[in-house]
């Protein structure tokens, strides 16, 4: 006859209470994490554009050769056109976040002096452009500048080289994905705006999904990025280049920082000649 020892009811009861307490703690942690995530997503959704777009005070006046391009229902874009009668290609230039066309005029003139005609413009809310900057408006702004080049200046779309620097890579990549252009140049640009900070996608939405747009681009592409870029890490440029279809070109600078590539030496200008040859 075997005798089954009685269960230790005190011990099992303690374990049961401990298990319930552990599950409750886990549920609380999960709930807090969900609330933090939802709060972060809401914050990102509603304030992202205020963080992405930070226009400085205008660095130029209407007397500096500036004209305006109508956009939207009643806004106008400040623009600068630097013609070059011997140029085969016209650059449609979109600048970075903390600058306007007055601040980058020396870059634009260098590009003109190296054989391009150049049209640069300010996004709404930048420089003397009216209105408010946003991702949606930035896409419409570059569409308006593109329309001016084609309709008013008579430039053939296949002779337009779309050039985007930093933030300007967003509207430039969008335009190249949705309109006929001769080529696309991306300088110090991100795969998407949020991933400059998060590295990996963590929200079901983003701003300026450049990497996604690359799959729709059929024209020649040149990607320029510095390996020591402290603002938009080098891997962004590498991913954009890897996603681009042939013909594609790249120039990886070593010590150009974020906005110093145009001043990094002859390799920069040779890269522009390569894509120009591919366009023509």
N, C-alpha and C positions, 0 to 999 in steps of 0.2 A: 504494500500500500504506500503510494507516494503522497507526499504532503507538499502542496504548492504554497510557497511562502506568500504571505499577504503583501499586496502592493504598498509601496511607500507613498501613501496618499499625499503627505505633506510635500514630498519632493516633486511629484507629478503636478500638483497644484501650482507649485512655484514655477515649474517649467512652463505650464500653460499660461500663467500670468505674464511671465517673461516674454513668451512668444507673442502674446497680444500686444504688449507694450512695444516690442520691436516693430511689429507691423504698423502700429499707430505712428511711431517715429518715422518709419519709412514713408508712409503716406504723407506726413507733414512735410518731409524733405522734398518729395516729389511735387507736392502742391506748391511749395515755395519756389521750386525751380520753374514750374510752369508759369507762375505769376511773374517771376523775373523775366522769363523769356518773352511772355506776352507784353509786358511793360516795355522791354527793350525793343521789340518789334514795332509797337505803337510809336515809341519815341523816334525810331529810325524812319518810320513811314512819314511822320508829320514834320520832323525838323531836318530831315536829310538835306533838302535843297538849301536850307538856310546855312548849313555847314559846308555844302559843296561849293556854293556860289558866294564868294566874298569879294565883291567889286571894290577896288580902291577908288579914291577921288580921281576925277578925270585929269589926265596929264596933258591935255591939248585943248585947243579952242576951234571954233568953226573956221577960223582964218588959216588953219594949217592944211589946207587942201582937202578938207573933209566934205563929203556930200552925204545924202541920206537915201536909204532904200526903204520903201514902205513895207510893213509887215503886220500881219494880223488885221484887226478892224481899224485901229487908229494909232498904231505905234510906228516908230521909224528907227532904223538902224544907222548908226554912224559908220561910214565906210571910207576907205582910202584906196585909190587905184593908182598904181605905179606902172604906166605903160612901158613897153619895150618893143619898138617896131621890128626888131630883128628876132624876137622870141618866137619859138615854135609852140611853146606851152605857156599856159597861164596858171599860176598858183592861186587856189582858193584857200586862203590861210585862216585858220581858227586858232586863237591864242589860248594861253593858260589861264588859270583862275585869278591870280592876284595881279593882273596886268590889263592894260588896254592897248589899243593900236598906237597911241602916242608913245607908250613905254617901249614898244618893240619896233619902233620905226627904223632904228638902225639895222635890225635883223632883216626887215622887209627890203630895205634899200640894198643890203648885201645880196639878197636873193635876186633882186632886179639887176644888179650889176654883174651877176654871174649868169645872165642869159634868160631870165624869166620875166614875163609880165606878172604883176601881183595884184590881187584884190584881197584886202583884209577888212574885217568888219568887227564891230563890237556886239556882243550879245545884248539882249534887252537888259537894261539896268546897269550896263557898263559904259564908261566914258560918257559920250553925249547921246547914247541910245536911250530911248524912252522905254517905259514898261518895266516888268519884273522878270528876273531870270528864273528859269526852271528847266528841267529836262525837256518837257514838252515844247517849251518856247525855244530852247536851243536847237531842237530839230527843225522847227519852223523857221528859225532865223537863218540857218545855213541853206535851207530850201529857197528862201527869199534871195540870198546872195547868189546862189547858183542860178536862179531864174534871171537875175539882173545880168549876170555874165552872158547867158545864152540869148535872152530876148533883147536886151538893151545894147550890149557891147558886141553881139554877134559872134561870140566864141563858140566854136563847135564843141559839144560835150566831150568828144574824144580827145580834145586838146586841153582839157582841164585836169590838172594834177592837184588833187585835194590834199591839203597839208594840215595836220592837226598836232598841236603841241600840248602835252599834259591833258588838261581838261578838254582841250580842243579836239583830242582824239575821239571823244564821244560823238559829237555831231558829225565829224568827218567820216568815221566808220559807218555811222547810220546812213549818210548820204551815199557813200560808195556802195552800200548794200541795196539801196533803193533807187538809184538813178544811174544813168549811163555816164561814166567818167573815164578819163584816160588812165589814171593811176591814183594810188593812195600812198601817202607818206605819214607814218605815225612816229612822232618823236616823244619819248619819255611818257608813254601813255599806259593806262591801266587796263586789265582785263575786264574789270567792272569797278564802279566807284566804291561799293561797300567792301570789296575784297582787298582794297588797300589797307584796311584796318583788320578785317576778320580773317584774311587769307583764304579760308574756305567758305563756301556759301552756307549761311546759317539761317537766312530768312527766305520765304517763298517769293520774294520780290527783291529788286535791286535797282540801281540807277546806272544808266549808260552801259548796257551789257555788250561791250565791244567784242568779247570772245565769241559770243553767240552770233553776232553779225558777221564775223569773219567767214562763216560757212556760206554766206550768201554773196560774197564778193568775188567777181570774176576778172577784175582788172589786175595789172601788175601792182605789187605791194612792196614798199620799203619800210622796214622797222628799224628805228634808231633808238638806242638806249645805252646809258652808261652803267657800267658794272658797279659803280660806287654811288648810284643815285640814292640819296637819303630820304627822298619823299615817296617815290614810287619804286619799290625794289625791282632789281634787274629781272627777276623771274617773270614779271608781268610782260615785259618786252619779249622774252624768250617764248612764252606761251602763245602770244599773238603771232609771232613769226612761225612757230610750229603749226599753228592752225591755218595759216594763209596758204592759198593754192599757188602753184607755179603760174607764171614766173614771179619769183619773190627774191628779195635781197635784204641784207641786214648790215648794220654797222654797229659793233659793240665798242663803245669808247671805254677807256680805262679810268680817266680822272676828270670827267666832265661834269660831275654832280648832276643836278636835276635839269637845269636849263642852259648848260654850257656847251652842248653838242655843236651848235653852229660855229663855235670858236675853238673847236678841238683839233683843227688841222685839216690837211688836204684830203684825208680819208672821207670826211663828211661830203666834200664837194664831188669827189669821185663817185660816192654812192648815189648822189643826185643825178650824175651823168648816166649811171647805169640804168636807173629806172626811167630816165628820160629816153634813152635809146630803146628800152623795151616798149615804151608807150608809142613811140613813132614807128 
